[in-house]
């Protein structure tokens, strides 16, 4: 066990510890199992090589089947090997924020700049973004040290109006949170959660104020404009007048509106408020905007000009604060001189509220967001999703800082001018203009990195290559909670976008295997490679979902017989891989049903988002444009929400994503029924045992698909056109495979 604390000045007593870390007990078992499992993989490839080269067949189809299985197992072996990076040195950390104020006074707390990005008031309702901002403004942290920057990439006057109303409500909400010491500081969560709230005039008053604000904002959203009845003063009118007729989402000048100024704006108790600053960066149809990474870099520059806090929190617009002491946990690490010099960021796990009890869509992503980061934390640290950054880490490596083009953007710059001064506002507008980054190092050497749709993954990867480290802070109470997709389409479509972005990293000059291994070491490069190449899962999932089933329908054996020793090798590899994931999930508080849904969604993603991401990226590489950045809708449909709460899969969208999945479900079902028929008819099925087991396992996983095809009448059932297309494709595949296998048998006889 390792403990670290801050030493502040000379004292005869050791300072109280601020944090500690310890290795997980199962580390030794993980390493031993890796050796055993790797030996089994070598035995499997010995069998493949023997079948391919030592006992070659002259029949092309037989060779193709053997080669397909070899390629599938090669991908599975690579993904397993890369996942071992997470299991070699996992550690668990704990912080002691209660000791912090015994060492640091409030006035000595560092400044905190918070970045919140939103892009569409209809897909990301402003009230959701407002609740996120209010929960962060209400941190148990000196309010005069906090600055909230809201990036509105949709350039919507509706979002600005919502935050102007939120600022009025915040004057009452922040003192209410302090007075009652509430933990749920998102107003919506606090007022509408299942927690018991004592009825009091104060509670009723503050809830009514929130309701009035919500009604007003949602009415403006419905109308699509801010009418005169909602404009209360000249300052508001002046701000809204910036939205002229020529102002469009993709072509408009920079808009920066200081809604709250901590130098003079106070709440009803007389305490200073945090800064609240709205930013809509300048855009032009002829200039690249680099999606979210570009928006974050604008906030990085604007905040440098205005406040230049040494710590930055990047936050999704729907991820509200669930623990007001989260900044104190962050300081437990950043206050440690032993860590500070090379520590780039502190990552908290991505956790969610509203997840159904069995998490049918694996929305929590327990493996990548909660389990694997503990493994990377024992190396150089986890990748970034949203976290607390040291501003300095975004400007060069730990030993050699990269100087920005103007001194006001340097992390060392001391801001000594009011944020509302003409000089400050003029410079802020300049650095947020659409052409500012031309011929600069932004996105390549400084700031958040360009080149991938997953700017978080790519930025953290580049920082780790530069020599920075990160750590994983996973307190018992979730630091942040966000919304989850409640339909299968939204979930896999979001995942498809991530997979395309990961491919952009995998096939760039910064490939984790070639470039990363030189700068991070083997294990870290394998960990990043596991994510970067995750869409390759579609290869084994596709082959094992169709190949063994089509051959089973034609009673052709492609696996060892049950009586052969090789049969037990396949069983061990299957049970070992699934068993290790099962153990990992159970040990972090998961259930058997949740594990089952994790592995079910692995299969589903393999035939949907992984497969389509691979195809789309390939086409894009050939110059055929197929995709564009698309937000996941945060708007909740009541009927869909009800079905999700009941654990019912939602298939209601007639998307091509569902065609391979439905085809696989149909073929596996008929293949399994055909195998059962042969078994009860007395046919010799010994050589088809593994195919029957595999097919039956897949059929069990696809039970929700069968229900959506045949047993449901609600709006979430499988669309008719998807069923028709999939049935046609299934029949075509069956006859094509039968024809090939019959031809193969005839050729072998001759």
N, C-alpha and C positions, 0 to 999 in steps of 0.2 A: 504494500500500500504506500502511496506517495502523497504527501501533503505539502502544500505551498502556501505561503502567506506573504503579506507586504510588510517590509521593515520601513518604518517611518521615523527617522531620527534615532538618537541614542536612547536606549532604555535598558534597564536591568532585567526586564522580563520579556520573554518571547512574545511577539504580537499574536493575537488570535488568528487561527487559520482562516483563509478566505475560500479555499477550495482543496479538493483532494481527488485522486484518481486511483483506480485499482484494476488489475486485469480480470477478465471474466474467468470463472472457474473451468469452463468447458474448453479452454484454449488447448490444453494438452490432448484432450480427446479429439478435437478438430484436427490437430496435426497428425495424430496417429491414424485417424480414419482417412485422411487425405492420402497417406502412403498406401493403405490397403486398397482404397478405391482406385487410385492411379494404377496400381498393379492389375486390377481387374480390367481397366480400360486398355492397358497394353495387351492383355490376353485377347480382348475383343478385336483389336486391330490386327493381331496375329491371324485370327480367323478370317478377317476381311481380306488381308493381303494374300493368304493362302488360297482363298476362293477366287480372287481376281487374277493372280499371277501364277500360282503353283498348280492350280487346277482350272485353267481357263476353259471357257466354253466357246464354241464357234457360233453359237446362236446369239444374235445381236440382242434380242429381247432379254434373255437370261443375263447377259453381261450388263445390260442397262439397269436391270433391277438390282443386281449386286452392287453396281457402282453407285446407284442412288442411295442405297442403304449405307454404303461406306461414307458418302458425302454427308448424309444426315448425322451419322454418328460422329463424324469429324467435327461438325458444328457443335453438337451436344458436348463433345469432349472439350472443345475450346471454351465454351460458355461455362462449363463446370470448373475448368482450370482457372479461368479469370475470376470466378466467384470465390476461389480460395483465398484471394487477397483480403477478403472481408473477414476471414476466419482464422488467420494466422496470429494476429496480435490485437484482438478486440479489448477495449477498456471501457470502464464506466466512470463517470465523473459525478461529483457532488459539490455544490456551492454552499457557502454559509453567509448569505446576505445580512443576517442579523449582526454579524461582526463588522460589517463595512463601516457603519457610522461611528464605531469606536475608534476607527483609524482615520477616516476622511470626514471632514465637515461639509455640510451642504454647499457652502460657498466655494469649496474646492472641487466640486463635481465638474467634470468636463461637459462642454456643450454637446448637444445631440441634435443632428439634423435628420429629419424623418422624410423619406421619399415615398409617396403614394402615386401609383400610375393608374390612370383609367383612360378609356379610349372611345366609349360609345354609351351615351346615356340611356339607350334602349336595351342594349344587351347587358350593360353593367349599371343597373339603376342607381342614380345619384344618392338615394337614401342609404344604400348599402355602403357606398364610399364614405358618406358622411358619418355613419356609425363607426366605421373603421377609424376615421380621423379623430372622432370624439373619444374613442377608447384609448388612443395613443396620447392625446392631449392631457388625459386624466391620469397619466402615470404617477406613481409615487416617486417623483423626481422634481427637483426645483423647476417650477414652470418657466421661470425666466431663462432657463438653460435649454429649453426645447423650442425647436422651429419645425413646423409642419409645412412641407412643400408638396403641393398637389399638381401633378402633371396631367393635363387634360389633352390627350392626343387627338381627341375628336373635335377640339376647338368649339365646344358647345356652351352657349350662353346659359343653357339650362343647368349645367354643372356649376357654373359660377354662381348662379342664383341660389342653388341648394347650399353652397358653402357660406354665402352671406347670411342665410337664415340660420345655418348651423352655428355661426359665430355668435349670434344673439342668444341662442339656446345654451351655448357653452358657458356663458357668464353665470348661469344658474346651475348647470350640470356639474361643473368642476367642484364648486364648493359643496354640493350635495354629496358627491362621491367621497370627498375628504371627511365631511361631517359624519357620514354613516359607515365609512370604511368598507364600502362594498367592493367585491372582487370583480363582478361582471360589469365593466365600465363601458360596454357598448349599450347605449340606451335601449335599443330594440331587444337585445338579449335579456337585459335586466327586467324590463317591463313585461315581456311576453314569455319568459321561461317558466318552468314548472316550479321554481322556487317560491316558497311562501313569503310574501311581502307584508309586513305589518301595515295595516291601514292607518294612515295619519293624514292630516291636512297638508303637510309638507309633501308627502309622497303623492297624494292625489293632484296637488298643484303642479309638480314637476312633470308628472305623467301627462296631464292635460296640455302643458306647454309643448311637450314632445309630439303629442297627437296633432296639435294645431300646426306645428312646423311640418309634419309629415303630410298632412292634408294639403297644405299650401304648395309644397314642393311637387307632390304627385299631380296636383291640378295643373300646375305649370307644365309638367312633363306631358300630360295628356293633351294640352292645348298646343304644345310645341313652340311656345314663345312666352316671353315675359311681358305681360301687358302693363299698362300704366297703373292699374290698381295695385300692383305689387311693388312699384317703385316709390320708395318713401322719402328719398332725399336726392340732392343734386349729385352727390358723389356716386350713388348707384346709377343714376341716369347717365352720367359721364362714362362709367365703366361699360354699361350695356350698349352705348352708342358706338363702341368699337366694332360691333357686329353690323357692318354695312352690307349692302346688297352684293358687293363683290367678294365678301367673306365666305369662303367655302371650306369644307373639311380638309381638303388637300392643298389649298392655296390661300394663305392668309398671313398677315404680319404677326409678329410676336405680341402676345398679350400677357402682361404681368400685373396682377392686382394684389396689393397688400391688404388683406382683409382684417387681420389683427396685427398690431405692432406691440411687442412686449415692452417697449420703452415707456408706453403710456396707457395702453388698454388694460383695464382691470375688471375683475369679476365683481359680483355683488358683495363679496366679503372684503373687497379692497385689495386683493392680491393680484399681482401682475399676471396677465394671460400669456400663453405661448404665442410665438409668431405663427400666423397662418397666411400662407402665400400661394396664390393661384398662378399657375404658369401654363400657357398654351404656346408652345414653341412655334416659331415661324416656319411655314412650309411653302414649298413651291413644287409644282408638278415636274420641274426639270432638275430638282435636287434630290438625291437619295435621303431617306429619313431613318433607315436602319431600325425600324420597328421600336420595340421597347428599349433596346440598348441605346438607341439614339435619344429617346426621351430621358433615360436615366443620366446620360452624359450632359444633357442640357441642365437638368436639375443639379448635377455635380458642379457645373460652372456657375449657375445662378446663385446657388447656395454659397459658393466660395466668395463671390462678390459681396453677398449680403451678411452672412454669419460665419462661414468657414469653420464650423464645428469639427473637432478632430474625429468624432465618431458619427457614422452614418448608419441609419436603419433603413433598409429597402423593404417595402411592404406591398403585397398584393392588395388590390382595392377591396377584396372581400375577406381579408384575413384580419379579424379584429383582435385586439389584445384581450387575453383571458386571465392575465396575471399582472397587476399593476407594479409588481416588484421585479419584472423582467430586466429593466435597465440596471438594477442593483446586482443581479446575477451576472450580467455582462461585465460590470466593473470589478467583480471578484477576480476576473481573469486579466482584464486590461490594466488593473492596478498592480499586477505582479511584474516587477522588473525582469524576472527570469524568463517571462514569456513575451513581454512587450516588443522586444526588438525585432522579432521575426513573425509575430502573430498578425495575420491579415484580417481574419474575420472569425466570428463566433456564430456557428450555425445552430439553429433550433429546429427540432423535427416539425415537419409539416403534418398537422393534425386537424381534424375536422369535427364539426358539430352536425347533427342531423343524419349521421350515418345509421342505416337500418341495423338492427341488432346482429345480423349475420354478415353484413357488408357484402352484399351479393355481387357488386361490381368491383370489389377490391379497391374501393376509392381511397382507403387509408394507405395503400402501397406500403405495408409494414416492412417488407424486405428492403426496398430502396430508401425509405424515408426514416426508419427507426432502427432497423437491425444492422444493415450494411454500414451506416455512418459510424457505428461504434467500432467496427473493424478498421475503417480508414483512420479513425481517431488515434489508433495505436501506431499509425504510420506518420504521414504528414498532415492528415486531417481530412474531413469530409468535403464534398463539393458544396457549392452555394446554391440555395433555393431562395430563401430570403433570410437576411442575417444582419448582424451589426458589423460594419466594416470600420477599420481604421482608414481614414481618408488618405493617409500617406501611402498605403499599400496600392493605391490605384495610380501612383506616379512613380513607376520604376521598381527595381528589385530592392531587397532590404539594405543593401550596401551602397547602391548607386541610384539616387533619385533622378527622375527625368524632369527637367525644368519645363513648365508650360510656356506657351508663347508670350504670355503677359504675366507679370509678377503677382497680380491680384488673384490669379488662379492657383498659386502655390499653396500646398498644405501649411506652409510656415507663415503665410501672410496673415497679419493681424488686422482685422477689420476695425477701423476707428471712425467710420462715418455712419450716420443714421441710415436705416434701410430705405427711408422715404426721401432721402436727399436726392436732388436732381442728378448729381454725379453718379451715385450708386445705381439709380434706376436706369440711367442712360447706358451704363456699362452692362448692366444685367440684360437689357434688351439686345445689346450688341452681341453678347456671347450666346444668346438664345436664338439668333437669326439663322435662317436656313443655310446660308453660305459660310458660316463662321468656320466650320471644320475643314474647309478646302485647304489642301496643302499643309495640314497639321498632323500630329501624331495621335489625334483622338480616335479611339477604336482600334488602334494597332499597338501602340506603346503605352498610352495613357487612357484612363477611364475604363468603362465597361467595353468589352471587346466585340467588334463586329465580325461577321462571317458565319453566323449561325442563328437560327430561329430560337435556339435555347441559349440565350445570352448568359444565363446564370451558370449553367454547366461549363460553357466555353470560357467565361471569365475566370471562374475558379480554377479550371484546368491550367490556363495560362499563368495565373498567379502562382500556382504550385510549381510549375516549370521554372518560374523566375526565382524560386527559393523561399517563397512565403509558406507559412504554415497556417492551419486553421484548427479549430477544435469543435467538439460536439457537446452542446449543453442540453440535456434532456431531463428537466425537472419533472417531478411526479405530477404537478399541475401543469397542463399544457400552457405554454407561453402565448400561443396564438391558435385561434380556431378559424377555419374557413368553411365555405360552402362546398358541397360536392355535387357532381353531375348526378341527376336522378333518372336519367335515361341511358340505355346502353349506347345509343348513337352518340350522344354528347361525350360520353366517357371514351369511346374508342376513337372518335374524331379528334378529341383533344390529344389523345395518346399518339395518333398518327402525325399530328403537327410536331410533337416532341421528337418522334422517331426520325422525321425528315431533318430536323435540326441536328440531331445526333449524327446522322449520316454526313452532314456537312462538316462536322468535326472529324469524323473517322476518315474521310477521303480528302482531307486538306493536307497541306504540307506539315501541319502540326499533329499528324496521326499519333495517337497515344502509344502505339506499339513501337514505332520507329523513333519519333521525336521525343515522346514522353519518357521512354525508358532511359534515354541519355541524361535527362535532367531531374527525374523524380525517383529513379530506381525501378526495379522490375515489378515489385508488388503494387506500387501506386499506379504504374502504367497499366498493369493488368486490371486493376479496379476500374480505372477510367475506360479501358477497352471494353469491359463487360457492359457498360452502358452505351458507349459509342456504337458498338456493333449489335445492340440488342435486337434490331429488326431481323437479324439473321436467324432468330428463332423461327421465322416463318418457313425456313427450309425443312428442318426435321418435322415440325408440326404438320406441314402440308404433306410430306411424303408418308409419314406414319398415319395420317388421317385418310389417305386414299389408297396407297400402294398395297398395304397388307389386306385391305378390305376388298379391293377389286380382285386380287388374286384369291382371296377366300371365297368370293362368289363363284369363282371358276375352279375351286378346290385345288389350287396350286400352292404348294408349301414354299415359303421363303425363309422360314426360321428353323432352328433345330427342333427335332422331335422331343417330346416330353421325356423320353427314356435316355436321351443323350446328355452327357455332362455339360455341354454348351448351354443347354436349357437353363441350368441353375445359375450360370454366369449372367444371362439376361435378367433373370429374376432378381439377382443380387444388385445389379446396376440400377434397376428400376426402383426397388425398395430402398436402396441406399440413398439415392438422390432425393426421392420423395420424403424419406424418413428424416433426413437432415433438415430439410425445410420445415417439416412438421415440428421438429424439436425446437428450432429457432423461433417459430411463431408462438408455440405454446409457452416458451420461457419468457416472452415479453407480454404475457397476459392474453394471448389469443385463445380461441376455442377450436374444437375439432371442425365445427361448421365453417368457421372463418378460414381455417386452413384449406378446407375443401373448396371454398369459393375462390381462394387465391390461386390454387392450381387450375380450377376451371377457367378462370379469367386468363390465365397464361395460355391455355389452349385457344380460347376465343380471340385473344389479341393476336396470336400467331396467324390466324386465318383472316383477320380483319385489318387492324391498324398496322401490324408488322408487314403483312403482305402488300398492302396498298402503299405504304410508305416506301417500300423497296421499289415497287413499280414506278411510282411517281418520281422518286429521286433518279432512277435510271433514265426515265424519259426526259426529265429536266436536264440531266447531264448531256443528253443528246440534242439539246436545244429545243425540245418540245415542252412548252410551258403547260403545266397541269395544275399548279396550286398557287394559292396566295394566302397571306396571313389571315386567319379567321378566328375571331374571338369565340370562346365558349360562352353561351348565354347563361347569365346568372338569374334570369327571370324564371320563377317557379310556377308551374301549372298545377292547380289544386288536384285534379284527377290523377295526373302523373305522380304527384307527391304522395297521394293516398296509396297507389299501387306500390310505389317504392317502399313505403313504410310497412307494407304487408309482405315484402320480400318477393314481389312479382316482377319478372323481367319486362322491360319496355322495348318493344320492337317496332313501334308504330310508324317509323320513317321509312319510306321506300328507297333505301339507299343501296347502291352497289356493294357497300361494305358487307351487307348481310348475305350476298349471294354465295360466296365460297363457304360460309358457315352453314347455310341451309343445305347446300349440296352435300357437304361432309356429313351432316346429320342424317340426311336421307340415305346416303350410300352405306353409312355405318349401321343404320337400323336394319336395312334389308340384308346386308351382309351377315349381321349377327343372327337374324331370323333364319337365313339360309343355312348357316352353320349349325344352328340348333336342329333344324329339320334333318340335316344329314346325320347328326349325332343320334337322334332318336330313330332314324331309319336304319341304323346299324352299319352305316358307312365307316370305314377306317379313317378316323379324324386325328390320329395321333400326331401326324406331321403338321396339323393345323392348330394345335393347342395354343401356342403363343399368339397366333392371329386371333383366335377366339377370345382369349383373355384381353388382349389389347382392344379389340373391337367392342367387347362388352363394357370395358372401362370407359371408353369414349361415349358410348350410348348413355351410360349413367350420367356423365357430365353434361350431355346435351338434352336432358329431360326438359329444361325450360324451353328449349327450342321446339321440341315436339308439342309441348302444351300450347305454344304460341301459334303453331301451324294448324293444329287440329281441334284443340279443346277450348279455345277462348273466343269470346265475341266482343270484348271490350276494345277500346281504341288502341291499346298497346299490343294487340296481336300482330302476327307477321303479316305484312301487306300481301294482298292477293297476287300482285304482279311479281313479287319476289318468289312466292311459292311456285308460280307457273314457270318462271325462268329457271328456277333451281331444279324443278322436276324434269324439265326438258334437258338440261345439262347433265343431270344424273343418269337419265336413260341413255343419252349419247355416250357418256363415259363408260357405262356398262357394256354397251354393244361394241364400242371401240376396243375396250380391253379384252372382251371375249374373242373378238376377231383376231387380235394380235396373239393371244394365248393359244387359240386353236391353230393359227399358222405356225406358231412356235413348236407346238406338239407335233404337227405334221412334218416340220423340218427336222426335228430330233429323231423321228422314226426313220426318215430317209437317210 
